[in-house]
């Protein structure tokens, strides 16, 4: 029997996403709070980092902290829009996008992160307000993702609450490893 320690998976510092179903009201409330807190937690995670540090990948072959910050703005804007479509249309087909290709665009690789931090401030304020207003039947509303299949708003909430914590942890774990 081997007693070697297993190296942590740097891709998933909080573990991979594990869908929970059905969600209890208390779980939804906590997840909405995770959505609400993302902008402040991201700002804290990147506070004091210089451009050189922002351009260090969180793992070999991974995105830089700069790319993660811009990815969060891109991804969460898409999710917010998807939630709005699900609330206003009958099972809309949502448009997927190639996040890896988006992360390689010039703005994601080189723009100051403040622009995405500002996007996240306003976006998450509205998103949390919208989510808090939903009635029990609203959470059953669905969307069709061509790659992931049928998703309801409970799943979308759980995924993006996890996503918020996941990417902040990538940055905070990088800072710990580097001693920043």
N, C-alpha and C positions, 0 to 999 in steps of 0.2 A: 504494500500500500504506500503510495507516494504522499509525502507531507509537504510537497512544494506548494507555495502560495500561488494562487491563480492571479495573474495580472489583471487589474481592472480594465474593463472595456471603455476606453476613453471616448468612444462614440456615444455611449449612453451612461453618463455619470449618475443618473438617477434610475437607470434601468430602461429597457425598451417600453414603449406604450403597450399597456394591457387594458383592453376595453372592459369596462364594468357595466353590467346591465342586470336589471334595470337600475337606474340611479334613484337614490332617495332624495327627498327635498333638501336634506341637510348636506348631502354630497354636492348637489347643484349649487347650493349657497356657497360652499367652500370653493368650488371651481370657479364660480363667478368672481369671487374674491381674488383668486389666482390671476384671472384675466385683468381685473382692476389694478392689481399690484405690479404687473409686469413692467410698466414704464419706470417706476421708481426703483425696482430691483435691478433692471438693466442699467439705469444710470449709476447706481451704486457699484455694480460690477465693473463698469468701465471707467469709473472716476479716477482721474489722475494718470490714465494711460496716455503715453505719447504716441505719435504716428508710427514710430518704429515698433512699439509694442502692439499697437492695433493691427499691424501687418504680420504678426507671428501666428501661424496656424495653431489651433488648439490641440492638434495631433498631426502626425505625419500623414500627408495626403488630405488633410481636412481643411476646412475654411479658416480664414483669419477672423479675429474678433471683429474687424471692420465688416467683413462679409456677413458674419452672423447678425450684426446689428441691422444691416440693410435687409438681410433675408427676413428677419422678424417683421419689419415694416411691410415688405412685399407679401409674405405669407399671411400675416394677420389681416391685412387689407383685403386679400382674396377671401379669407374665411368670413370676415364681417359681411362682405357683399353676398357671399353664398347664404349666410343666415338670413339676410334680408330677402333674397330670392325665395328661399324655402318658406318664409312667412307670408309672401305675397303671391306666390304662384303654386300651382298644383304639381308637386314632385318635379321641379325643374331639373334639367340636365345641366350640370355645372361644367365649366371649362377647366380642364386640368392645365397645368403649365410645368415646364421642366425647370425646377428650382435650381438644379446644378448649372444649367446654362445661364439662368438669370444671375446667379452669383458670379459669373465670369464677365458680365457686362461692365463697362468702364465705371459707371456710377457705383456699382456694388463693390468694386475693387479699389476705388480711389477717392470717392467723395468723402468729405468729413461726415462723421456719424451723427452730428447734431441734427442734420435734416431728418434722418430717420427717427431719432429720439423725439423730435417734435411731432412727427407724424404719429408715432405710437402714443404720445401724450393725449392728443385729441381723439384718435381712433379708439383707444381703450376706454376713454371716458364715455364716449357714445355707445360703444359695444356693451360695456357693463350696464349702462342705463337701459339699453334695449333688453338685455338678457334678464335683468331684474323685473322687467315689466311683463314677462311671459306668463301666461296662464298654464295650468297643467296640460290642457289639450294641445297647446302650442308646441310643447316639447315632443309631441308625436309627429310633427310636420317633418317631411322628408325631402331629400334631394337625391338625384342619381349622379354618382361620380363614375365616369366611363372606365376608370381603372380600379376603383374600390367598391363599386356597386352601390346598393341602397344605403343611405346614411340618414339617421334621424338627428334632430337637434341635440338630443342627449349625447350622442356619439361625437358630434362636432364640438360640443362644449368640453367633453372629457379629453378629446384629442388636443384641443388648443390650450386647455389648462396645463396639461402635461407638457406641451410644446413650449409654453412660456417658461416653465421651470427647467426643462431640458437644456435649452440654449443658454440660459443664465448660468446653469451649473457648468456647462462647457467652459465658459469664460472664467468663472470663479475657481474652477479646478486648475485651469491653465495658470492663473495667477499664483495659486498655492505652489504648483510645481516649479514655477520660475522665481518664486520669492518676491513677487511684485506686490 
